[in-house]
Amino acid sequence: MNAGVVGVFVPIVMFLVIGLVLIAYYYFRFRERQMLIEKGLSADSIKEYFERKRDPNRMLKVGIICIFFGIGLGLGLMLEDFLGRDYYVPFSLFTITGIGFVVANLLSKKFESKDLAK
């Protein structure tokens, strides 16, 4: 396949995927709210439902995962330069980001248990 043809299709596919993700998000959010209204919940109970749904430690989780992603990327690039193998970047990136997800989950559960104890 010609590189010029691929270069044209990349932004087209990117915008299509972004559009589909946004459409799916708004559609399912609308369906969720519509189902709550059909259940006969009052406005106050719907508001309480959505407030309860929020995760207070969301930004902490995102920060931890981003830090571990950066560590994995840096370590993978250093190993690739040092050892000359191409597969260290994706290996360390996925492995260390996965460890970051586990750490973020454990810390979030720890903070939730502290909040419940108060």
C-alpha positions as CSV (number, residue, x, y, z in Angstrom):
1,M,0.0,0.0,0.0
2,N,1.3,3.5,-0.9
3,A,2.4,5.6,2.0
4,G,0.5,8.6,0.7
5,V,-2.8,6.7,0.7
6,V,-2.1,5.6,4.3
7,G,-1.3,9.2,5.3
8,V,-4.7,10.3,4.0
9,F,-6.7,7.6,5.8
10,V,-5.0,8.1,9.2
11,P,-6.7,11.4,10.1
12,I,-10.0,10.3,8.5
13,V,-10.1,7.1,10.6
14,M,-8.9,9.1,13.7
15,F,-11.8,11.6,13.4
16,L,-14.3,8.8,12.8
17,V,-13.2,6.9,15.9
18,I,-13.3,10.0,18.0
19,G,-16.8,10.8,16.7
20,L,-18.0,7.3,17.3
21,V,-16.7,7.3,20.9
22,L,-18.4,10.6,21.7
23,I,-21.7,9.5,20.1
24,A,-21.6,6.2,22.1
25,Y,-20.8,8.1,25.3
26,Y,-23.7,10.5,25.0
27,Y,-26.1,7.8,23.8
28,F,-25.4,5.5,26.7
29,R,-25.5,8.4,29.2
30,F,-28.9,9.4,27.8
31,R,-30.2,5.8,27.9
32,E,-29.0,5.5,31.6
33,R,-30.9,8.6,32.5
34,Q,-33.9,7.6,30.6
35,M,-34.0,4.2,32.4
36,L,-33.8,5.9,35.7
37,I,-36.7,8.2,34.8
38,E,-38.7,5.1,33.6
39,K,-38.1,3.4,37.0
40,G,-40.0,6.3,38.5
41,L,-37.2,7.8,40.6
42,S,-37.6,11.4,41.7
43,A,-35.2,14.1,40.7
44,D,-33.5,14.1,44.2
45,S,-32.9,10.4,44.0
46,I,-31.5,10.6,40.5
47,K,-29.1,13.4,41.6
48,E,-28.0,11.3,44.6
49,Y,-27.4,8.3,42.3
50,F,-25.1,10.3,40.1
51,E,-23.2,11.9,43.0
52,R,-22.7,8.5,44.6
53,K,-21.4,7.2,41.2
54,R,-18.4,9.7,41.2
55,D,-15.1,8.4,42.4
56,P,-13.3,10.9,44.7
57,N,-9.9,9.3,44.0
58,R,-10.2,9.4,40.2
59,M,-7.4,12.0,39.7
60,L,-5.2,10.2,42.1
61,K,-5.6,7.0,40.0
62,V,-4.9,8.9,36.8
63,G,-1.8,10.5,38.2
64,I,-0.4,7.2,39.5
65,I,-1.1,5.5,36.2
66,C,0.6,8.3,34.2
67,I,3.6,8.2,36.5
68,F,4.0,4.4,36.0
69,F,3.4,4.9,32.2
70,G,6.3,7.4,32.1
71,I,8.5,5.1,34.1
72,G,7.7,2.2,31.8
73,L,8.4,4.2,28.7
74,G,11.7,5.6,30.1
75,L,12.9,2.2,31.3
76,G,11.9,0.6,28.0
77,L,13.8,3.2,25.9
78,M,16.8,2.9,28.2
79,L,16.8,-0.9,27.8
80,E,16.4,-0.6,24.1
81,D,19.4,1.7,23.8
82,F,21.5,-0.4,26.2
83,L,20.7,-3.9,24.9
84,G,19.7,-3.1,21.3
85,R,16.4,-5.0,21.2
86,D,13.2,-3.5,19.9
87,Y,10.7,-5.4,22.2
88,Y,11.7,-3.8,25.5
89,V,9.7,-0.7,25.0
90,P,6.2,-2.3,24.6
91,F,7.1,-5.0,27.2
92,S,8.1,-2.5,29.9
93,L,5.4,-0.1,29.0
94,F,2.6,-2.6,29.4
95,T,4.1,-4.3,32.4
96,I,4.8,-1.2,34.4
97,T,1.6,0.5,33.4
98,G,-0.2,-2.7,34.6
99,I,1.6,-2.5,37.9
100,G,0.5,1.2,38.1
101,F,-3.1,0.1,37.7
102,V,-2.7,-2.3,40.5
103,V,-1.1,0.2,42.8
104,A,-3.7,2.8,42.0
105,N,-6.5,0.4,42.8
106,L,-4.9,-0.7,46.1
107,L,-4.3,2.9,47.2
108,S,-7.9,3.9,46.2
109,K,-9.3,1.0,48.3
110,K,-7.0,2.1,51.2
111,F,-8.3,5.6,51.1
112,E,-11.9,4.4,50.7
113,S,-11.6,2.3,53.8
114,K,-10.1,5.3,55.7
115,D,-13.1,7.4,54.6
116,L,-15.6,4.7,55.7
117,A,-13.9,4.4,59.1
118,K,-14.4,8.1,59.8
